[in-house]
Amino acid sequence: MLFDFRHHLYAPLVCVKKNNLKIQVSPVQLNEDEKTFVDLLDCYMKNHDAEWKDKSLFLLRNKSKVGMGFFEAGNFYPDYILWIDTDDKQYISFIDPKGLMHIMPENPKIKFYKKIKDLEVRLAPSAGDKQIVLNSFIMSSTRGANLREWWGMKKPSEHEAMNVYTLDDAKCIEKMIQKIFL
């Protein structure tokens, strides 16, 4: 299935559902979780268009194993780079949609939301005239209730404090965007 997201640098994006035709594309085709994330972001942008008049938003598919990777997070290659440019700041967020039933909160990919702030501090002297704000987010395809049970948590705010949002939460993109601008 081909689809377009006007803020993505490549168009069209390709999603191949399970057990369908195998094709080779670059960047690689999206899995269903990745497509869900793009669809939710697209819906959010369309519904909040007026709020983005003075900002530019770009979404880039990160190439697995050859794109932006982070040794500090166990060779973590997030699926997406979300870049928001404003008059005085650049917000660069690394986003990885994925299921979390076999990943615990201690995993380096989860904890990267803290480590990336160390990188932000190291980049500050060379940032030029715009401050660079870095974030890392996991957008979980695991249902929120299941994730909280698996991780021993009671409320969404507990995993959201670690920049882990669930794609079954209708406000997951809004919450992520709000966190980016904190």
Backbone torsions as a table, in degrees:
resi	resn	phi	psi	omega
1	MET	NA	128.3	175.6
2	LEU	-97.8	140.2	175.7
3	PHE	-150.6	160.7	-175.4
4	ASP	-117.1	141.3	171.2
5	PHE	-130.4	111.8	-167.9
6	ARG	-61.3	-16.6	-179.5
7	HIS	-96.1	0.2	179.7
8	HIS	-88.6	142.9	-177.1
9	LEU	-75.0	-20.2	175.8
10	TYR	-110.4	141.0	176.2
11	ALA	-147.7	140.3	-4.3
12	PRO	-81.4	166.0	169.7
13	LEU	-88.4	155.6	-177.6
14	VAL	-123.0	132.5	173.8
15	CYS	-126.5	126.0	176.9
16	VAL	-113.3	117.9	-179.8
17	LYS	-70.9	159.2	-178.2
18	LYS	-51.7	143.0	176.6
19	ASN	63.7	21.6	177.4
20	ASN	-100.4	-175.8	178.4
21	LEU	-52.1	139.1	176.3
22	LYS	-95.1	121.9	176.0
23	ILE	-132.0	159.7	178.2
24	GLN	-111.5	124.7	177.3
25	VAL	-135.1	159.2	176.2
26	SER	-134.5	123.9	-1.7
27	PRO	-65.1	164.0	-173.4
28	VAL	-59.3	155.3	179.2
29	GLN	-60.3	154.4	179.9
30	LEU	-83.1	145.3	168.9
31	ASN	-86.1	176.0	-174.1
32	GLU	-63.6	-36.3	178.2
33	ASP	-64.6	-42.2	179.7
34	GLU	-65.1	-40.5	178.1
35	LYS	-66.6	-41.1	177.6
36	THR	-57.2	-44.9	178.2
37	PHE	-58.7	-48.6	-179.5
38	VAL	-61.8	-42.1	178.7
39	ASP	-61.6	-43.4	179.4
40	LEU	-65.9	-40.4	177.8
41	LEU	-65.1	-41.9	178.2
42	ASP	-60.7	-45.6	178.7
43	CYS	-61.4	-44.4	178.4
44	TYR	-59.4	-46.7	-178.0
45	MET	-63.1	-41.1	178.9
46	LYS	-64.5	-37.8	-178.4
47	ASN	-79.6	-14.5	-178.0
48	HIS	-124.8	27.6	-174.3
49	ASP	-54.0	-41.9	-177.1
50	ALA	-63.0	-29.1	-179.0
51	GLU	-73.9	-9.9	-174.0
52	TRP	-109.4	14.8	-178.2
53	LYS	-62.8	-33.8	-177.6
54	ASP	-104.3	15.7	-179.8
55	LYS	-134.2	153.3	173.3
56	SER	-116.8	134.8	179.0
57	LEU	-121.9	131.6	177.1
58	PHE	-131.7	139.2	176.0
59	LEU	-115.9	130.1	-179.7
60	LEU	-124.1	130.4	174.9
61	ARG	-76.1	121.6	-179.9
62	ASN	-82.2	132.4	179.8
63	LYS	-75.7	127.8	-179.4
64	SER	-63.7	131.0	175.0
65	LYS	68.7	-9.0	177.7
66	VAL	-129.2	-10.0	179.7
67	GLY	-87.6	-145.8	178.4
68	MET	-75.3	116.8	178.5
69	GLY	-127.0	158.9	-176.4
70	PHE	-128.9	107.9	178.2
71	PHE	-59.2	-38.4	-177.6
72	GLU	-59.5	-20.6	-177.3
73	ALA	-113.1	34.7	177.3
74	GLY	70.0	43.3	-177.5
75	ASN	56.0	50.1	-178.7
76	PHE	-80.4	123.0	175.1
77	TYR	-116.1	89.4	-179.4
78	PRO	-58.7	147.8	-176.9
79	ASP	-67.9	-31.4	-174.4
80	TYR	-133.2	149.5	169.0
81	ILE	-117.9	120.0	178.3
82	LEU	-105.5	118.7	-177.1
83	TRP	-115.4	122.5	177.0
84	ILE	-118.0	123.2	-177.3
85	ASP	-111.3	125.8	175.9
86	THR	-121.9	-179.2	-178.4
87	ASP	-59.6	-37.2	-174.1
88	ASP	-119.6	-6.7	-177.3
89	LYS	-140.1	154.0	169.0
90	GLN	-119.0	123.4	179.0
91	TYR	-103.8	117.0	-179.6
92	ILE	-118.3	116.7	-176.7
93	SER	-119.9	136.4	178.4
94	PHE	-104.5	122.8	-169.2
95	ILE	-126.1	132.8	-179.5
96	ASP	-131.4	104.5	172.7
97	PRO	-76.0	129.5	-179.2
98	LYS	-166.9	158.1	172.6
99	GLY	-77.4	145.3	-174.7
100	LEU	-121.1	15.7	-177.6
101	MET	-65.3	-20.5	180.0
102	HIS	-115.4	14.2	179.7
103	ILE	-122.8	128.7	-178.4
104	MET	-100.4	165.5	-177.7
105	PRO	-59.0	-22.4	-179.3
106	GLU	-79.2	-8.4	-178.8
107	ASN	-59.6	138.5	-179.8
108	PRO	-57.1	-30.6	178.3
109	LYS	-66.5	-35.5	178.4
110	ILE	-73.9	-46.4	-176.9
111	LYS	-70.9	-9.6	-178.0
112	PHE	-61.5	-21.8	178.5
113	TYR	-58.6	-26.9	177.0
114	LYS	-85.3	-47.9	-176.2
115	LYS	-61.4	-32.9	-178.0
116	ILE	-64.9	-24.5	177.5
117	LYS	-69.8	-29.5	173.5
118	ASP	-64.7	-41.6	177.1
119	LEU	-63.5	-40.1	177.8
120	GLU	-58.0	-43.6	179.2
121	VAL	-64.6	-41.8	179.8
122	ARG	-66.1	-32.5	-179.6
123	LEU	-78.4	-22.0	-172.7
124	ALA	-51.5	-45.8	-178.1
125	PRO	-62.9	-24.8	-177.5
126	SER	-104.5	11.5	-173.6
127	ALA	-73.7	-16.3	-178.8
128	GLY	78.5	-143.3	-174.2
129	ASP	-83.8	-5.2	178.6
130	LYS	-120.8	131.0	174.9
131	GLN	-66.9	140.3	176.4
132	ILE	-104.4	126.6	178.0
133	VAL	-115.1	121.3	-178.1
134	LEU	-108.1	143.3	175.4
135	ASN	-145.0	157.6	173.5
136	SER	-131.9	133.8	-178.6
137	PHE	-131.8	142.7	168.3
138	ILE	-109.2	125.7	177.3
139	MET	-106.6	99.4	-170.7
140	SER	-80.6	130.4	173.0
141	SER	-82.9	-11.7	174.7
142	THR	-69.7	130.1	-178.7
143	ARG	-56.2	143.3	-176.3
144	GLY	-53.9	-46.4	-179.2
145	ALA	-62.4	-41.2	179.0
146	ASN	-66.8	-41.5	179.4
147	LEU	-62.6	-46.2	-179.3
148	ARG	-63.9	-39.1	177.1
149	GLU	-63.5	-45.9	-178.4
150	TRP	-63.9	-39.1	-177.6
151	TRP	-90.8	-1.3	179.7
152	GLY	69.4	39.8	-178.8
153	MET	-114.9	154.9	-178.3
154	LYS	-101.6	-35.4	-172.5
155	LYS	-126.9	151.0	176.4
156	PRO	-56.2	-32.8	-177.6
157	SER	-59.8	-23.0	-179.5
158	GLU	-69.5	-46.3	178.2
159	HIS	-80.9	-27.4	177.0
160	GLU	-65.8	-28.9	176.0
161	ALA	-63.7	-21.8	177.3
162	MET	-98.9	16.2	-178.3
163	ASN	60.5	34.8	173.8
164	VAL	-110.4	115.6	179.1
165	TYR	-117.2	152.0	-179.2
166	THR	-105.8	136.3	-176.6
167	LEU	-67.3	-14.4	176.6
168	ASP	-83.9	-3.5	175.6
169	ASP	-88.1	116.7	-177.0
170	ALA	-59.0	-20.7	-179.0
171	LYS	-104.9	15.3	-175.1
172	CYS	-60.5	-40.5	-179.6
173	ILE	-70.3	-43.8	177.7
174	GLU	-58.2	-43.6	179.0
175	LYS	-64.2	-41.7	179.2
176	MET	-62.9	-46.4	-179.7
177	ILE	-61.7	-42.9	177.8
178	GLN	-60.2	-40.7	-180.0
179	LYS	-66.7	-36.9	178.4
180	ILE	-58.6	-42.0	-175.3
181	PHE	-87.1	3.6	177.6
182	LEU	-66.5	NA	NA
